[in-house]
Amino acid sequence: MRHILISSLAILLYLTSGALIALRLFRRDKRRLPGRTPTLLIGLAGLVLHTWLVYDAILSQQGLDLAFFNALALAAWTVVALLLLSSLTKPVENLGILVLPTAALTLFLEARYPSQGIVRATAHWPIELHVLFSMLAYSLLTLASVQAILLAMQDHYLHSRQPVGFLRALPPLQTMESLLFEMIGAGFLLLTLALASGFVFLEDMFVQHLVHKTVLSTLGWLVFGGLLLGRLRYGWRGRTAILWTLSGFLILVLAYFGSKAVLELILQR
């Protein structure tokens, strides 16, 4: 019961913070709205509760419980934490318009559909390192995909010459693009480390049911690597960068959560 109550409060805080960010983006008159700092503090309060929920759901005496919905909640926690941390130095808080409601949804699903998927406490350290790198890489590239969506909206309205309220609250297009590639660059590095550490304990991908995850993760790595190479050599930007970013992110979602959903929710393994 306590877990459900705390989860409900965290969801409320996330939705409130996300709604305030949306109002600050779309309303012209912001005088009656809380400022940037109070809005982020509400999200931070949700993150603190989210931290307890993840700890309570995932850590057990048998090991780490990384069942499907628990893994979703952990990934969402990492994304929100990185977003709030990045907001201290960069104008990325507007990504919360999508990130925070999504995090709230993962908490609802984790509380509504509890399940078990234990990674043994005796697991070797490369596995734990692999999980850490994977979560950080996925989280950064998630933020990059949300940034790409906002960049696409900004680009569309600028080209159609249809000014809307939220455009005035976003950084200039060039700054948004630079932030996008900073996130992709850092995410690509972490994804490289995640794949490298994963191959350390990969024995038989067919027996371990890791074929789809391994192949799709490698394909996602190639997509993001190709995007960064295209940026350096050919100056790729705009819609090309957006398309490659969203394609790579979709592949990574299928790699981890797609295969995990099939194994746990459909095949029940």
TORDRENLO-959382 format. One record per atom (N, C-alpha, C): y, z, x; atom name. Coordinates in steps of 0.05 Angstrom, whole numbers, padded with zeros to 5 digits. Atoms other than C-alpha are relative to their C-alpha. Last residue first. Example, Ala and Ser with C-alpha at 12.3 -4.5 7.8 and 13.67 -1.06 7.14 Angstrom:
TORDRENLO-959382
> -00024; -00001; -00016; N
> -00021; 00143; 00273; CA
> 00022; 00014; -00015; C
> -00024; 00000; 00018; N
> -00090; 00156; 00246; CA
> 00024; 00000; 00018; C
//
This chain:
TORDRENLO-959382
> 00013; -00007; -00025; N
> -00332; -00398; 00210; CA
> 00017; 00018; 00016; C
> 00004; -00029; -00002; N
> -00312; -00403; 00137; CA
> -00017; 00008; 00025; C
> 00027; -00003; -00010; N
> -00320; -00480; 00133; CA
> -00008; 00030; 00003; C
> 00019; 00019; 00014; N
> -00260; -00487; 00087; CA
> -00028; 00005; 00009; C
> -00003; 00000; 00029; N
> -00214; -00428; 00101; CA
> -00019; -00018; -00014; C
> 00001; -00026; 00013; N
> -00235; -00409; 00172; CA
> 00000; -00001; -00031; C
> 00022; -00017; -00008; N
> -00256; -00474; 00206; CA
> -00001; 00026; -00016; C
> 00025; 00012; 00007; N
> -00211; -00521; 00167; CA
> -00023; 00018; 00006; C
> 00003; -00001; 00029; N
> -00151; -00475; 00170; CA
> -00027; -00012; -00009; C
> 00006; -00028; 00007; N
> -00160; -00465; 00245; CA
> -00004; 00003; -00030; C
> 00028; -00005; -00007; N
> -00164; -00540; 00257; CA
> -00008; 00028; -00008; C
> 00017; 00018; 00016; N
> -00099; -00551; 00219; CA
> -00030; 00005; 00005; C
> 00003; -00010; 00027; N
> -00065; -00489; 00247; CA
> -00018; -00018; -00017; C
> 00007; -00029; 00002; N
> -00075; -00505; 00319; CA
> -00006; 00008; -00028; C
> 00018; -00009; -00022; N
> -00078; -00580; 00330; CA
> -00009; 00029; -00004; C
> 00028; 00008; 00007; N
> -00050; -00600; 00262; CA
> -00019; 00011; 00021; C
> 00008; -00016; 00024; N
> 00013; -00560; 00276; CA
> -00028; -00006; -00008; C
> 00007; -00027; -00009; N
> 00015; -00590; 00346; CA
> -00007; 00018; -00023; C
> 00025; 00001; -00014; N
> 00011; -00661; 00318; CA
> -00009; 00028; 00009; C
> 00020; 00002; 00020; N
> 00067; -00646; 00269; CA
> -00028; -00001; 00013; C
> 00004; -00026; 00013; N
> 00110; -00621; 00326; CA
> -00022; -00001; -00021; C
> 00014; -00018; -00018; N
> 00099; -00684; 00367; CA
> -00005; 00027; -00013; C
> 00028; 00009; -00003; N
> 00117; -00728; 00308; CA
> -00016; 00018; 00018; C
> 00015; -00007; 00024; N
> 00179; -00687; 00292; CA
> -00029; -00009; 00001; C
> 00002; -00029; 00002; N
> 00204; -00692; 00363; CA
> -00016; 00009; -00024; C
> 00020; -00009; -00020; N
> 00188; -00766; 00371; CA
> -00004; 00031; -00002; C
> 00027; 00009; 00008; N
> 00225; -00783; 00307; CA
> -00022; 00010; 00019; C
> 00008; -00015; 00024; N
> 00286; -00740; 00324; CA
> -00028; -00008; -00008; C
> 00007; -00027; -00009; N
> 00291; -00769; 00395; CA
> -00010; 00017; -00024; C
> 00024; 00002; -00017; N
> 00289; -00840; 00368; CA
> -00010; 00027; 00008; C
> 00023; 00002; 00017; N
> 00339; -00823; 00313; CA
> -00027; -00002; 00015; C
> -00003; 00006; 00029; N
> 00392; -00799; 00361; CA
> -00027; -00001; -00015; C
> -00015; -00020; 00015; N
> 00374; -00800; 00435; CA
> -00001; -00007; -00029; C
> 00006; -00002; 00029; N
> 00335; -00838; 00487; CA
> 00015; 00023; -00013; C
> -00021; -00012; 00015; N
> 00372; -00846; 00553; CA
> -00005; 00003; -00030; C
> -00013; 00019; 00018; N
> 00324; -00896; 00582; CA
> 00022; 00012; -00017; C
> 00000; 00027; -00011; N
> 00296; -00862; 00644; CA
> 00017; -00019; -00018; C
> -00009; 00002; -00028; N
> 00311; -00788; 00632; CA
> 00004; -00029; 00009; C
> -00027; -00011; -00002; N
> 00307; -00788; 00556; CA
> 00011; -00004; 00028; C
> -00018; 00020; 00012; N
> 00246; -00833; 00556; CA
> 00029; 00009; 00001; C
> -00002; 00022; -00019; N
> 00212; -00785; 00604; CA
> 00018; -00022; -00010; C
> -00017; -00009; -00022; N
> 00229; -00726; 00559; CA
> 00003; -00022; 00021; C
> -00028; -00002; 00009; N
> 00202; -00763; 00499; CA
> 00019; 00008; 00022; C
> -00011; 00027; 00003; N
> 00139; -00784; 00535; CA
> 00029; 00000; -00009; C
> -00005; 00010; -00028; N
> 00126; -00712; 00556; CA
> 00012; -00028; -00001; C
> -00024; -00014; -00009; N
> 00136; -00690; 00483; CA
> 00006; -00008; 00029; C
> -00023; 00009; 00016; N
> 00086; -00743; 00459; CA
> 00026; 00013; 00011; C
> -00008; 00027; -00008; N
> 00037; -00731; 00516; CA
> 00025; -00010; -00015; C
> -00012; -00002; -00027; N
> 00036; -00656; 00502; CA
> 00009; -00027; 00010; C
> -00027; -00011; 00004; N
> 00024; -00670; 00428; CA
> 00015; 00003; 00027; C
> -00016; 00022; 00011; N
> -00035; -00714; 00448; CA
> 00028; 00009; -00005; C
> -00006; 00019; -00022; N
> -00062; -00659; 00492; CA
> 00017; -00023; -00009; C
> -00020; -00014; -00017; N
> -00056; -00609; 00435; CA
> 00008; -00018; 00024; C
> -00027; 00001; 00012; N
> -00090; -00659; 00389; CA
> 00021; 00014; 00016; C
> -00009; 00028; 00001; N
> -00150; -00669; 00435; CA
> 00028; -00002; -00011; C
> -00005; 00009; -00027; N
> -00159; -00595; 00451; CA
> 00012; -00028; 00000; C
> -00023; -00015; -00011; N
> -00151; -00571; 00379; CA
> 00007; -00010; 00028; C
> -00025; 00009; 00013; N
> -00196; -00625; 00352; CA
> 00025; 00013; 00012; C
> -00005; 00029; -00005; N
> -00251; -00612; 00402; CA
> 00026; -00009; -00011; C
> -00027; 00004; -00011; N
> -00246; -00536; 00402; CA
> 00007; -00029; 00005; C
> -00016; 00012; 00022; N
> -00306; -00517; 00359; CA
> 00029; -00004; 00008; C
> -00022; -00019; 00007; N
> -00333; -00472; 00415; CA
> 00018; -00010; -00022; C
> 00012; -00025; 00009; N
> -00400; -00510; 00417; CA
> 00022; 00020; -00009; C
> 00014; 00006; 00024; N
> -00363; -00577; 00420; CA
> -00013; 00025; -00012; C
> -00018; 00002; 00022; N
> -00310; -00554; 00469; CA
> -00015; -00005; -00027; C
> 00011; 00023; 00015; N
> -00363; -00530; 00518; CA
> 00016; -00002; -00026; C
> 00027; 00005; -00010; N
> -00337; -00484; 00572; CA
> -00012; -00024; -00013; C
> 00013; 00020; 00017; N
> -00261; -00479; 00562; CA
> -00027; -00007; 00013; C
> 00023; -00012; 00014; N
> -00241; -00414; 00597; CA
> -00015; -00019; -00019; C
> 00013; -00019; -00018; N
> -00195; -00444; 00650; CA
> -00025; 00012; -00013; C
> 00022; 00013; -00014; N
> -00179; -00504; 00607; CA
> -00015; 00019; 00018; C
> 00022; 00004; 00019; N
> -00137; -00460; 00562; CA
> -00024; -00012; 00013; C
> 00014; -00025; 00003; N
> -00094; -00435; 00620; CA
> -00023; -00003; -00019; C
> 00013; -00006; -00026; N
> -00075; -00507; 00637; CA
> -00016; 00026; -00002; C
> 00023; 00018; -00003; N
> -00062; -00525; 00564; CA
> -00015; 00007; 00026; C
> 00020; -00007; 00020; N
> -00018; -00464; 00554; CA
> -00025; -00017; 00002; C
> 00014; -00025; -00009; N
> 00019; -00475; 00619; CA
> -00022; 00008; -00019; C
> 00016; 00007; -00023; N
> 00035; -00547; 00598; CA
> -00016; 00024; 00011; C
> 00024; 00014; 00010; N
> 00056; -00522; 00530; CA
> -00018; -00009; 00023; C
> 00019; -00021; 00010; N
> 00103; -00472; 00564; CA
> -00025; -00013; -00011; C
> 00010; -00015; -00023; N
> 00135; -00529; 00604; CA
> -00020; 00021; -00009; C
> 00020; 00017; -00014; N
> 00140; -00573; 00542; CA
> -00012; 00015; 00024; C
> 00025; 00000; 00015; N
> 00173; -00517; 00503; CA
> -00021; -00016; 00013; C
> 00013; -00026; -00004; N
> 00226; -00507; 00557; CA
> -00027; 00002; -00015; C
> 00007; -00003; -00028; N
> 00242; -00581; 00558; CA
> -00014; 00026; 00006; C
> 00024; 00017; -00006; N
> 00239; -00588; 00483; CA
> -00009; 00003; 00028; C
> 00023; -00012; 00013; N
> 00287; -00530; 00473; CA
> -00025; -00015; 00006; C
> 00005; -00025; -00015; N
> 00337; -00557; 00524; CA
> -00025; 00014; -00012; C
> 00016; 00007; -00024; N
> 00328; -00626; 00492; CA
> -00004; 00024; 00018; C
> 00027; 00010; 00007; N
> 00349; -00601; 00424; CA
> -00017; -00005; 00025; C
> 00016; -00023; 00006; N
> 00407; -00560; 00452; CA
> -00028; -00008; -00007; C
> 00006; -00014; -00025; N
> 00435; -00623; 00484; CA
> -00017; 00025; -00004; C
> 00020; 00016; -00015; N
> 00429; -00661; 00419; CA
> -00008; 00013; 00026; C
> 00025; -00003; 00015; N
> 00466; -00607; 00379; CA
> -00023; -00014; 00015; C
> 00010; -00027; -00006; N
> 00520; -00607; 00432; CA
> -00026; 00006; -00013; C
> 00009; 00000; -00027; N
> 00528; -00682; 00427; CA
> -00011; 00027; 00009; C
> 00026; 00014; -00002; N
> 00531; -00679; 00351; CA
> -00011; 00001; 00029; C
> -00002; 00029; -00002; N
> 00587; -00627; 00352; CA
> -00028; -00013; 00005; C
> -00013; 00009; -00025; N
> 00568; -00556; 00332; CA
> 00002; -00030; 00000; C
> 00019; 00007; -00022; N
> 00552; -00544; 00258; CA
> 00016; -00008; 00025; C
> 00010; -00024; -00012; N
> 00599; -00507; 00211; CA
> -00019; -00005; 00023; C
> -00022; -00013; -00014; N
> 00642; -00568; 00194; CA
> -00010; 00025; 00014; C
> -00005; 00014; -00025; N
> 00579; -00607; 00177; CA
> 00022; 00014; 00017; C
> 00014; -00012; -00022; N
> 00560; -00554; 00126; CA
> 00005; -00014; 00026; C
> -00010; -00026; -00010; N
> 00615; -00573; 00078; CA
> -00014; 00010; 00025; C
> 00008; -00023; 00017; N
> 00598; -00646; 00069; CA
> 00007; 00026; 00014; C
> -00003; -00027; -00011; N
> 00631; -00709; 00098; CA
> -00009; 00021; -00021; C
> -00001; -00017; 00024; N
> 00603; -00775; 00071; CA
> 00002; 00029; 00010; C
> -00028; -00008; 00005; N
> 00618; -00825; 00125; CA
> 00003; 00015; -00026; C
> -00007; 00009; 00027; N
> 00549; -00856; 00120; CA
> 00028; 00008; -00008; C
> 00001; 00029; 00002; N
> 00541; -00852; 00195; CA
> 00007; -00011; -00027; C
> -00021; 00012; -00017; N
> 00566; -00781; 00199; CA
> 00000; -00030; -00002; C
> -00026; -00002; 00014; N
> 00524; -00760; 00139; CA
> 00023; -00011; 00017; C
> 00000; 00016; 00024; N
> 00460; -00788; 00170; CA
> 00028; 00001; -00014; C
> -00003; 00028; -00008; N
> 00473; -00760; 00240; CA
> 00002; -00018; -00025; C
> -00027; 00004; -00011; N
> 00485; -00690; 00213; CA
> 00005; -00029; 00007; C
> -00019; -00002; 00023; N
> 00422; -00693; 00170; CA
> 00029; -00005; 00009; C
> 00004; 00024; 00017; N
> 00381; -00719; 00229; CA
> 00019; 00000; -00024; C
> -00013; 00022; -00015; N
> 00410; -00665; 00275; CA
> -00002; -00026; -00016; C
> -00029; -00003; 00004; N
> 00391; -00612; 00223; CA
> 00016; -00022; 00014; C
> -00006; 00004; 00029; N
> 00320; -00638; 00222; CA
> 00030; 00002; -00005; C
> 00001; 00029; 00004; N
> 00318; -00643; 00299; CA
> 00006; -00007; -00030; C
> -00025; 00012; -00011; N
> 00341; -00571; 00305; CA
> 00001; -00030; -00005; C
> -00021; -00007; 00020; N
> 00284; -00551; 00258; CA
> 00027; -00011; 00010; C
> 00005; 00018; 00023; N
> 00236; -00590; 00304; CA
> 00021; 00006; -00022; C
> -00009; 00027; -00006; N
> 00265; -00557; 00366; CA
> -00003; -00018; -00024; C
> -00029; -00001; 00001; N
> 00257; -00488; 00335; CA
> 00011; -00028; 00006; C
> -00007; -00003; 00029; N
> 00184; -00505; 00322; CA
> 00030; 00001; -00003; C
> 00001; 00027; 00011; N
> 00179; -00530; 00394; CA
> 00004; 00000; -00030; C
> -00023; 00015; -00010; N
> 00203; -00462; 00419; CA
> 00000; -00029; -00012; C
> -00024; -00011; 00012; N
> 00153; -00426; 00374; CA
> 00025; -00016; 00009; C
> -00002; 00008; 00028; N
> 00094; -00470; 00392; CA
> 00026; 00009; -00013; C
> -00004; 00029; 00001; N
> 00107; -00461; 00466; CA
> 00004; -00010; -00029; C
> -00028; 00006; -00009; N
> 00116; -00386; 00460; CA
> 00006; -00029; -00002; C
> -00018; -00010; 00020; N
> 00052; -00379; 00418; CA
> 00030; -00006; 00007; C
> 00002; 00017; 00024; N
> 00012; -00423; 00464; CA
> 00020; 00008; -00021; C
> -00013; 00026; -00005; N
> 00036; -00388; 00527; CA
> 00000; -00018; -00024; C
> -00029; -00005; -00004; N
> 00017; -00320; 00499; CA
> 00015; -00026; 00004; C
> -00011; -00006; 00027; N
> -00051; -00343; 00472; CA
> 00030; 00004; 00002; C
> -00001; 00025; 00016; N
> -00067; -00376; 00539; CA
> 00012; 00004; -00027; C
> -00022; 00015; -00010; N
> -00049; -00312; 00576; CA
> 00004; -00026; -00015; C
> -00024; -00014; 00010; N
> -00096; -00272; 00531; CA
> 00025; -00015; 00010; C
> -00002; 00005; 00029; N
> -00151; -00324; 00543; CA
> 00026; 00013; -00011; C
> -00011; 00027; 00006; N
> -00137; -00325; 00618; CA
> 00002; -00006; -00030; C
> -00029; 00002; 00000; N
> -00145; -00248; 00618; CA
> 00011; -00028; -00004; C
> -00012; 00002; -00026; N
> -00218; -00249; 00599; CA
> 00030; -00004; -00002; C
> -00006; 00028; -00007; N
> -00239; -00225; 00530; CA
> 00014; 00000; 00028; C
> 00010; 00005; -00027; N
> -00266; -00154; 00529; CA
> 00006; -00028; 00009; C
> -00017; -00015; -00019; N
> -00223; -00136; 00469; CA
> -00008; -00004; 00029; C
> 00011; -00024; -00011; N
> -00259; -00192; 00431; CA
> 00019; 00014; 00020; C
> 00004; 00008; -00028; N
> -00218; -00243; 00393; CA
> -00007; 00026; 00015; C
> -00003; -00017; -00023; N
> -00230; -00223; 00321; CA
> -00004; -00015; 00026; C
> 00008; 00020; -00020; N
> -00218; -00268; 00261; CA
> 00004; 00013; 00027; C
> 00007; -00009; -00027; N
> -00211; -00225; 00199; CA
> -00008; -00024; 00017; C
> 00025; 00010; -00010; N
> -00177; -00237; 00132; CA
> -00004; 00009; 00028; C
> 00010; -00012; -00025; N
> -00121; -00212; 00088; CA
> -00027; -00011; 00008; C
> 00026; 00010; -00007; N
> -00095; -00262; 00036; CA
> -00010; 00012; 00026; C
> 00015; 00008; 00024; N
> -00035; -00233; -00001; CA
> -00029; -00008; 00006; C
> 00005; -00024; 00017; N
> -00005; -00193; 00056; CA
> -00018; -00007; -00023; C
> 00016; -00019; -00016; N
> -00012; -00250; 00107; CA
> -00007; 00024; -00017; C
> 00028; 00010; -00002; N
> 00011; -00301; 00055; CA
> -00018; 00019; 00015; C
> 00012; -00002; 00027; N
> 00074; -00261; 00038; CA
> -00030; -00009; 00001; C
> 00005; -00028; 00006; N
> 00089; -00251; 00111; CA
> -00013; 00004; -00027; C
> 00024; -00007; -00016; N
> 00081; -00326; 00125; CA
> -00007; 00030; -00005; C
> 00024; 00011; 00013; N
> 00129; -00341; 00067; CA
> -00025; 00008; 00016; C
> 00006; -00016; 00024; N
> 00182; -00295; 00095; CA
> -00025; -00009; -00014; C
> 00011; -00025; -00009; N
> 00177; -00330; 00162; CA
> -00007; 00019; -00023; C
> 00028; 00006; -00008; N
> 00188; -00396; 00127; CA
> -00014; 00025; 00010; C
> 00017; 00001; 00024; N
> 00249; -00367; 00092; CA
> -00029; -00007; 00006; C
> 00003; -00026; 00013; N
> 00276; -00346; 00160; CA
> -00015; -00001; -00026; C
> 00019; -00018; -00014; N
> 00263; -00410; 00198; CA
> -00005; 00025; -00015; C
> 00027; 00007; 00005; N
> 00295; -00459; 00149; CA
> -00020; 00020; 00012; C
> 00001; 00009; 00027; N
> 00366; -00433; 00143; CA
> -00028; -00009; -00008; C
> 00011; -00020; 00017; N
> 00354; -00395; 00207; CA
> -00002; -00008; -00029; C
> 00028; 00006; 00003; N
> 00367; -00458; 00246; CA
> -00014; 00020; -00019; C
> 00003; 00016; 00025; N
> 00440; -00443; 00232; CA
> -00029; -00009; -00004; C
> 00007; -00017; 00023; N
> 00435; -00387; 00284; CA
> -00004; -00016; -00026; C
> 00024; 00010; 00013; N
> 00433; -00439; 00340; CA
> -00008; 00016; -00025; C
> -00005; 00002; 00029; N
> 00503; -00433; 00369; CA
> -00024; -00011; -00015; C
> -00003; 00027; 00008; N
> 00481; -00408; 00438; CA
> 00003; -00002; -00031; C
> -00015; 00016; -00019; N
> 00487; -00343; 00477; CA
> 00005; -00029; -00009; C
> -00018; -00016; -00015; N
> 00465; -00287; 00430; CA
> 00018; -00017; 00019; C
> -00026; -00001; 00014; N
> 00435; -00337; 00381; CA
> 00021; 00017; 00015; C
> -00016; 00023; -00008; N
> 00380; -00350; 00432; CA
> 00028; 00000; -00013; C
> -00007; -00003; -00029; N
> 00353; -00280; 00422; CA
> 00018; -00023; 00009; C
> -00020; -00022; -00002; N
> 00355; -00286; 00346; CA
> 00009; 00004; 00029; C
> -00024; 00009; 00013; N
> 00319; -00353; 00348; CA
> 00022; 00020; 00002; C
> -00013; 00019; -00018; N
> 00268; -00330; 00399; CA
> 00026; -00010; -00012; C
> -00010; -00015; -00024; N
> 00251; -00270; 00357; CA
> 00015; -00018; 00019; C
> -00023; -00015; 00008; N
> 00247; -00312; 00293; CA
> 00012; 00015; 00024; C
> -00022; 00019; 00006; N
> 00200; -00362; 00326; CA
> 00026; 00015; -00007; C
> -00009; 00010; -00025; N
> 00156; -00307; 00356; CA
> 00024; -00019; -00004; C
> -00014; -00022; -00014; N
> 00150; -00271; 00290; CA
> 00012; -00010; 00026; C
> -00026; -00003; 00012; N
> 00133; -00337; 00255; CA
> 00017; 00022; 00013; C
> -00016; 00023; -00009; N
> 00077; -00349; 00305; CA
> 00028; 00002; -00012; C
> -00006; -00004; -00028; N
> 00050; -00279; 00293; CA
> 00018; -00023; 00010; C
> -00020; -00021; -00001; N
> 00053; -00288; 00217; CA
> 00009; 00006; 00029; C
> -00025; 00011; 00011; N
> 00016; -00354; 00222; CA
> 00023; 00020; 00001; C
> -00011; 00018; -00021; N
> -00036; -00323; 00268; CA
> 00026; -00013; -00010; C
> -00011; -00018; -00021; N
> -00047; -00267; 00217; CA
> 00013; -00017; 00022; C
> -00026; -00009; 00010; N
> -00054; -00320; 00162; CA
> 00013; 00020; 00019; C
> -00020; 00022; 00005; N
> -00108; -00357; 00201; CA
> 00027; 00011; -00008; C
> 00008; 00017; 00023; N
> -00146; -00298; 00231; CA
> 00023; -00018; -00008; C
> -00017; 00024; 00002; N
> -00121; -00275; 00299; CA
> -00011; -00018; -00022; C
> 00008; 00013; 00025; N
> -00149; -00203; 00296; CA
> 00019; -00024; -00004; C
> -00023; 00012; 00014; N
> -00142; -00182; 00369; CA
> -00011; -00015; -00025; C
> -00015; 00021; -00015; N
> -00196; -00135; 00394; CA
> 00023; -00011; -00017; C
> 00018; 00022; -00008; N
> -00250; -00091; 00364; CA
> 00013; -00021; 00017; C
> 00017; -00011; -00022; N
> -00205; -00029; 00364; CA
> -00019; -00022; 00010; C
> 00022; -00017; 00010; N
> -00153; -00068; 00324; CA
> -00017; 00009; 00023; C
> 00013; -00018; -00020; N
> -00086; -00102; 00337; CA
> -00021; 00017; -00014; C
> 00014; 00015; -00021; N
> -00070; -00161; 00290; CA
> -00015; 00019; 00020; C
> 00020; 00020; 00009; N
> -00050; -00132; 00223; CA
> -00018; -00011; 00022; C
> 00020; -00012; 00018; N
> -00015; -00068; 00243; CA
> -00022; -00019; -00008; C
> 00015; -00020; -00015; N
> 00021; -00099; 00302; CA
> -00023; 00012; -00017; C
> 00017; 00015; -00018; N
> 00042; -00159; 00261; CA
> -00018; 00019; 00016; C
> 00021; 00013; 00016; N
> 00068; -00114; 00206; CA
> -00020; -00015; 00017; C
> 00019; -00020; 00008; N
> 00105; -00069; 00255; CA
> -00023; -00013; -00016; C
> 00014; -00010; -00024; N
> 00139; -00128; 00287; CA
> -00021; 00020; -00007; C
> 00020; 00021; -00006; N
> 00157; -00158; 00219; CA
> -00017; 00008; 00024; C
> 00022; -00005; 00018; N
> 00193; -00093; 00203; CA
> -00023; -00019; 00004; C
> 00011; -00027; -00007; N
> 00235; -00101; 00265; CA
> -00023; 00007; -00018; C
> 00017; 00004; -00023; N
> 00244; -00176; 00250; CA
> -00013; 00027; 00009; C
> 00025; 00011; 00010; N
> 00271; -00160; 00180; CA
> -00020; -00004; 00023; C
> 00013; -00022; 00015; N
> 00323; -00114; 00211; CA
> -00027; -00010; -00011; C
> 00012; -00017; -00021; N
> 00340; -00170; 00260; CA
> -00015; 00023; -00013; C
> 00024; 00014; -00009; N
> 00351; -00218; 00201; CA
> -00014; 00017; 00021; C
> 00018; -00001; 00023; N
> 00400; -00168; 00171; CA
> -00027; -00013; 00008; C
> 00011; -00027; 00000; N
> 00432; -00162; 00239; CA
> -00019; 00005; -00023; C
> 00021; -00001; -00020; N
> 00441; -00237; 00242; CA
> -00013; 00027; 00001; C
> 00022; 00018; 00010; N
> 00481; -00237; 00177; CA
> -00024; 00001; 00019; C
> 00015; -00015; 00021; N
> 00522; -00176; 00201; CA
> -00024; -00017; -00011; C
> 00015; -00022; -00011; N
> 00539; -00215; 00265; CA
> -00015; 00016; -00021; C
> 00024; 00009; -00014; N
> 00558; -00281; 00233; CA
> -00017; 00024; 00010; C
> -00003; 00016; -00024; N
> 00606; -00251; 00183; CA
> -00026; -00007; 00014; C
> 00002; -00015; -00025; N
> 00591; -00227; 00113; CA
> 00003; -00019; 00024; C
> 00027; -00001; -00011; N
> 00617; -00273; 00059; CA
> -00001; 00017; 00025; C
> 00014; -00022; 00013; N
> 00681; -00261; 00019; CA
> -00029; 00003; 00010; C
> -00014; -00026; -00004; N
> 00725; -00301; 00067; CA
> -00015; 00023; -00013; C
> 00019; -00019; -00011; N
> 00676; -00359; 00073; CA
> 00012; 00028; 00002; C
> -00014; -00026; -00001; N
> 00713; -00408; 00028; CA
> -00020; 00021; 00009; C
> -00025; 00003; -00016; N
> 00683; -00476; 00045; CA
> 00015; 00026; 00003; C
> -00024; -00008; 00014; N
> 00613; -00459; 00023; CA
> 00024; -00003; 00017; C
> -00007; 00018; 00022; N
> 00555; -00499; 00049; CA
> 00025; 00007; -00015; C
> 00001; 00029; -00007; N
> 00541; -00471; 00118; CA
> 00013; -00017; -00022; C
> -00021; 00005; -00020; N
> 00563; -00399; 00106; CA
> 00001; -00029; 00008; C
> -00026; -00002; 00013; N
> 00523; -00399; 00041; CA
> 00022; -00006; 00020; C
> -00003; 00024; 00016; N
> 00461; -00424; 00078; CA
> 00028; 00000; -00014; C
> -00005; 00023; -00018; N
> 00468; -00371; 00131; CA
> 00005; -00025; -00015; C
> -00028; -00004; -00010; N
> 00476; -00318; 00076; CA
> 00007; -00023; 00020; C
> -00019; 00009; 00021; N
> 00413; -00345; 00042; CA
> 00029; 00003; 00009; C
> 00001; 00030; 00003; N
> 00373; -00341; 00106; CA
> 00019; -00010; -00021; C
> -00013; 00011; -00023; N
> 00395; -00269; 00118; CA
> 00001; -00030; -00001; C
> -00028; -00006; 00002; N
> 00377; -00249; 00047; CA
> 00015; -00012; 00023; C
> -00011; 00018; 00020; N
> 00310; -00285; 00050; CA
> 00030; 00005; -00003; C
> 00000; 00027; -00010; N
> 00292; -00250; 00115; CA
> 00014; -00020; -00019; C
> -00021; 00001; -00021; N
> 00314; -00182; 00089; CA
> 00001; -00029; 00012; C
> -00026; -00001; 00012; N
> 00274; -00191; 00025; CA
> 00022; -00003; 00021; C
> -00004; 00026; 00014; N
> 00212; -00213; 00062; CA
> 00028; -00001; -00012; C
> -00005; 00020; -00021; N
> 00217; -00153; 00108; CA
> 00006; -00027; -00012; C
> -00027; -00005; -00010; N
> 00223; -00107; 00048; CA
> 00008; -00020; 00021; C
> -00019; 00008; 00021; N
> 00162; -00138; 00015; CA
> 00029; 00004; 00009; C
> 00000; 00029; 00001; N
> 00121; -00132; 00079; CA
> 00021; -00011; -00020; C
> -00016; 00008; -00024; N
> 00141; -00059; 00086; CA
> 00002; -00031; 00001; C
> -00028; -00008; 00004; N
> 00117; -00046; 00015; CA
> 00017; -00009; 00023; C
> -00012; 00018; 00020; N
> 00053; -00086; 00024; CA
> 00029; 00006; -00004; C
> -00003; 00026; -00012; N
> 00035; -00050; 00089; CA
> 00014; -00019; -00019; C
> -00023; -00001; -00018; N
> 00048; 00017; 00057; CA
> 00006; -00027; 00012; C
> -00024; 00000; 00017; N
> 00000; 00000; 00000; CA
> 00025; 00000; 00017; C
//
